[in-house]
Amino acid sequence: MKKRGKGIACMFYPIASTAKASPGGVFLKVNHDGTATVIVGAVDWGQGSTTIFQQIVAEGLGIEPGAVRVIPGNTDIAPFDHGAGASRTTYVLGKAVEKAVAQAKQLLQEAAADMLGLAGSHTLVFEDGVIKLKGFPKKSVSLAQAAFHSERVNGVPVIAAASSTPVVTGLDEETGQGMPFETWVFATQIAEVEVDTCTGEVEVLKITAVHDCGKMLNPVFVEGQVQGGIVMGQGYALMEELMLDPETAQVLNDSFVDYHIPTAVDVPREMVIEVIEEKDANGPYGAKGIGEPTQLPTAPAIINAIYDAVGVKIYDLPATPEKILKALGKLPGD
């Protein structure tokens, strides 16, 4: 017999390191051809940070993302970065990039104002590779011209260096109180499962995920991060189990032949993803983070759904068919 159930789980998760500095720095240069070069210590190992940095620079300078070259992870030339962890890269390094862009824009605006014979630069806007007087689009110079003028006429190359770190406090040794993080993200996920009471097998039919990540800088990336997190959480809930030799502590299932992870045939039939965009005042354009938190509610939501379906709660993950059948009294216990 197959029975269906639903389960819900909520989570909150901090961004960046606990109660200590989590700095990241960036170098930015605007070139004579109107392109920009960004050097960061952050490593992009699939989360898409390189593209996010391109977007931030492109948005600020009014150029296409393809005109921005990002050089990531070269520790010989890049400023220090605390590391790609704690879902901090967009929040911390993205803010540093935003600050560097603001510095570069100031130099470019001053050069453009000089070229246009303006008394000040506060009414100049950046759009489509051009710096123009607001309300008078014909009164303009190209970004490339302004970069050249700043360097060769004003004697100021358009280069910038900036860094960012969350503002936190330590934790009181006696009370444990303090402000260990500057910002948090939140989420709720609902799992719908089908449990075979004869075999103990669980099929995840649907996951509905609602996440707060601040302002989405790239909605496609956010959706992909949530989808990936759901599948990782599903593996944690139902499949992934490290087997150790009780005497030697040697890993017994040290290959993907024996250590099972979800594949394309295992993922939920349906994933519904929604995002609540509550801007964070300290993040770049209001962004926070989305990486690690995506998988946290999935496993408890699935376990609660199993309980709703067949009335047994599994406390020792993963919830394998054998454990479910034992909980149902259909197999002898240990």
C-alpha positions in Angstrom: 0.0 0.0 0.0 1.2 3.5 -0.8 0.3 6.4 1.5 0.9 10.1 0.9 1.8 12.8 3.4 2.8 16.4 3.7 5.4 18.0 5.9 6.7 21.5 6.6 9.9 22.9 8.0 11.3 26.4 8.5 14.8 27.7 9.0 16.8 30.8 9.6 20.5 31.1 8.7 23.2 33.7 9.2 25.4 35.1 6.5 29.2 35.2 6.9 31.4 34.1 9.8 30.4 33.9 13.4 31.3 36.9 15.7 34.5 37.8 13.7 35.6 39.7 10.7 34.9 38.2 7.3 36.6 40.6 4.9 36.9 40.6 1.2 38.7 43.1 -1.1 38.5 44.0 -4.8 40.6 45.9 -7.3 38.8 47.6 -10.2 40.2 49.3 -13.3 38.2 51.0 -16.1 40.1 50.7 -19.4 40.4 53.1 -22.4 38.1 51.0 -24.5 35.2 51.4 -22.0 35.6 47.9 -20.5 36.4 47.1 -16.9 38.7 44.7 -15.1 37.9 43.3 -11.7 40.4 41.4 -9.5 38.9 39.5 -6.6 40.2 36.8 -4.2 36.9 35.0 -4.3 36.8 31.6 -5.9 33.9 30.8 -8.2 33.4 27.0 -7.9 30.0 26.9 -9.5 27.9 29.3 -7.4 28.1 32.0 -10.1 29.9 34.8 -8.2 31.9 35.8 -11.2 28.7 36.6 -13.1 27.3 38.4 -10.1 30.4 40.7 -10.0 30.1 41.4 -13.7 26.4 42.4 -13.2 27.2 44.7 -10.3 30.0 46.5 -12.3 27.9 46.6 -15.4 24.9 48.1 -13.6 26.9 50.8 -11.9 28.9 51.8 -15.0 26.0 51.5 -17.5 27.8 48.9 -19.7 27.1 45.4 -20.8 28.2 42.5 -18.5 30.3 41.2 -21.3 32.4 44.3 -21.1 33.5 43.4 -17.6 36.4 40.9 -17.1 36.6 39.3 -13.7 39.8 37.7 -12.6 39.0 35.5 -9.6 41.0 33.6 -7.0 44.6 34.7 -8.1 46.2 35.2 -4.7 49.4 36.6 -6.2 47.5 39.8 -7.3 44.1 39.8 -5.6 43.2 41.4 -2.3 42.5 39.0 0.6 39.2 37.2 0.7 37.9 35.3 3.7 36.8 32.4 1.5 33.8 31.0 -0.3 31.8 29.8 2.6 29.0 30.8 4.9 27.0 32.0 1.9 29.0 35.3 2.2 30.4 35.9 -1.3 27.6 38.0 -2.8 26.9 39.8 0.4 30.5 40.7 1.3 32.5 40.7 -2.0 29.5 42.0 -3.9 29.4 45.0 -1.5 33.1 45.6 -2.0 32.6 45.6 -5.8 29.8 48.0 -5.4 32.0 50.3 -3.3 34.8 50.1 -5.9 32.4 51.0 -8.7 31.3 54.1 -6.8 34.9 55.2 -6.5 35.5 54.7 -10.2 32.3 56.5 -11.1 33.4 59.5 -9.2 36.6 59.8 -11.3 34.7 59.2 -14.5 32.1 61.8 -13.6 34.8 64.4 -12.9 36.5 63.7 -16.2 33.2 63.8 -18.1 32.2 67.1 -16.4 35.6 68.6 -17.4 35.2 67.5 -21.0 31.6 68.8 -21.2 32.5 72.1 -19.5 30.2 71.5 -16.5 30.6 73.1 -13.1 29.8 69.9 -11.3 29.2 66.2 -12.0 26.2 65.4 -9.8 23.8 65.5 -12.7 25.7 63.1 -14.9 24.3 59.6 -15.5 25.8 56.3 -16.8 23.8 54.5 -19.5 24.7 52.3 -22.5 28.4 53.0 -22.3 27.8 56.8 -22.2 28.1 59.4 -19.5 25.5 62.1 -20.2 23.9 65.1 -18.6 20.5 64.2 -17.1 17.7 65.5 -19.3 20.1 66.5 -22.1 21.2 63.2 -23.7 23.2 64.9 -26.5 25.4 66.4 -23.9 27.5 63.3 -23.4 30.9 61.5 -23.7 31.6 57.8 -23.9 32.8 55.9 -20.9 36.0 55.2 -22.9 36.6 58.9 -23.6 36.1 59.8 -19.9 38.5 57.0 -18.8 41.2 58.2 -21.3 40.7 61.9 -20.2 40.9 61.1 -16.5 44.2 59.3 -17.0 45.9 61.2 -19.8 44.6 64.8 -19.1 43.7 64.9 -15.4 46.5 62.5 -14.5 44.3 60.2 -12.6 43.9 56.6 -13.8 40.5 55.2 -13.2 41.4 52.6 -10.6 39.7 51.7 -7.3 40.3 49.5 -4.3 37.6 48.6 -1.8 36.8 46.1 0.9 33.9 45.0 3.0 33.2 43.0 6.1 30.0 42.6 8.2 29.8 44.6 11.4 29.6 42.1 14.3 30.5 41.8 17.9 32.0 39.0 20.0 29.9 36.9 22.3 29.9 37.5 26.0 31.7 34.7 27.7 29.2 34.5 30.6 25.8 35.2 28.9 26.6 34.2 25.3 24.9 37.4 24.1 26.1 39.6 21.3 25.6 40.3 17.6 27.5 37.5 15.9 26.0 38.2 12.5 24.9 41.3 10.6 22.1 39.7 8.6 20.1 36.5 8.3 18.1 34.7 5.6 14.8 32.7 6.2 12.9 30.0 4.4 10.0 27.5 4.6 9.7 24.3 2.6 6.8 21.9 2.2 7.4 18.3 1.1 4.8 16.0 -0.4 5.8 12.3 -0.3 4.5 8.8 -1.1 5.6 6.0 1.2 5.3 2.3 0.1 4.3 0.5 3.4 5.4 -2.8 1.9 8.9 -1.9 0.8 9.6 1.2 2.9 10.5 3.2 -0.2 9.8 6.9 -0.2 9.2 9.0 -3.3 9.3 12.8 -3.0 6.5 14.0 -5.2 6.8 17.8 -4.7 8.8 20.4 -2.8 7.5 23.9 -2.4 10.2 26.3 -1.3 9.9 29.9 -0.3 13.1 31.7 0.5 14.2 35.1 1.6 17.6 36.1 0.0 17.3 39.8 -0.1 17.2 41.4 -3.6 17.7 38.8 -6.3 20.6 39.9 -8.5 20.2 37.0 -10.8 16.8 35.2 -10.6 18.0 32.3 -12.7 20.9 31.6 -10.4 18.7 31.9 -7.3 16.3 29.3 -8.8 19.2 27.0 -9.6 20.7 27.3 -6.1 17.4 26.4 -4.5 16.8 23.5 -6.8 20.3 22.2 -6.1 19.8 22.7 -2.4 16.6 20.8 -2.4 18.2 17.8 -4.1 21.1 17.9 -1.6 18.6 18.0 1.2 16.7 15.1 -0.3 19.9 13.0 -0.4 20.6 13.9 3.3 17.1 12.8 4.2 16.8 9.6 2.3 20.0 8.3 0.8 23.4 9.5 2.0 24.9 7.5 4.8 28.6 7.2 5.6 29.5 3.6 6.7 32.5 3.2 9.1 34.3 0.1 10.2 33.6 0.0 14.0 37.1 -1.1 14.8 39.3 0.9 12.5 36.9 3.8 11.6 37.8 3.3 8.0 35.2 4.5 5.5 33.6 1.4 4.0 31.5 3.0 1.2 34.1 5.4 -0.3 32.8 5.5 -3.8 29.5 6.5 -5.5 28.9 2.8 -6.1 28.2 2.4 -2.4 27.6 5.9 -1.2 24.3 6.8 -2.9 23.4 10.4 -3.9 20.3 11.6 -5.8 20.4 11.4 -9.6 18.1 12.9 -12.2 15.7 10.0 -11.7 15.4 10.6 -8.0 14.6 14.3 -7.8 11.1 15.5 -6.9 8.5 15.3 -9.7 7.8 19.0 -9.1 9.7 21.9 -7.4 7.8 25.1 -6.8 10.2 28.0 -5.9 9.2 31.4 -4.7 11.4 34.2 -3.4 10.5 37.0 -1.0 12.7 40.0 -1.8 13.3 42.0 1.3 16.2 44.3 0.6 19.1 44.3 3.1 20.5 47.8 3.7 24.1 46.5 3.9 24.1 44.1 0.9 24.9 45.1 -2.7 21.7 46.4 -4.2 19.9 44.9 -1.2 21.1 41.3 -1.8 22.0 38.8 1.0 22.8 35.2 0.2 21.2 32.0 -1.0 23.8 29.1 -1.2 24.0 26.9 1.9 20.5 27.8 3.4 18.7 26.3 0.5 19.1 22.7 1.7 18.4 23.2 5.4 14.6 22.8 5.5 14.4 20.0 3.0 15.3 17.0 5.1 13.0 17.9 8.1 10.2 18.6 5.7 10.5 15.2 4.1 10.8 13.5 7.5 7.6 15.3 8.7 5.9 14.2 5.5 6.8 10.6 6.1 5.3 10.9 9.6 2.1 12.4 8.2 1.9 9.5 5.7 2.5 6.5 7.9 2.7 7.8 11.5 6.4 7.0 12.3 9.1 9.6 12.9 12.7 8.7 11.8 15.3 10.4 14.0 18.4 8.7 12.5 19.0 9.9 9.0 18.9 8.8 6.3 15.3 7.5 6.4 16.1 4.3 4.5 13.5 1.7 3.6 14.9 -0.6 6.2 14.5 2.0 9.0 11.0 2.8 7.9 10.0 -0.8 7.9 11.5 -1.3 11.3 9.6 1.7 12.6 6.4 0.2 11.2 7.1 -3.0 13.0 7.5 -5.0 9.8 11.2 -5.9 10.4 12.8 -6.9 13.7 14.7 -4.1 15.5 18.4 -4.0 16.4 
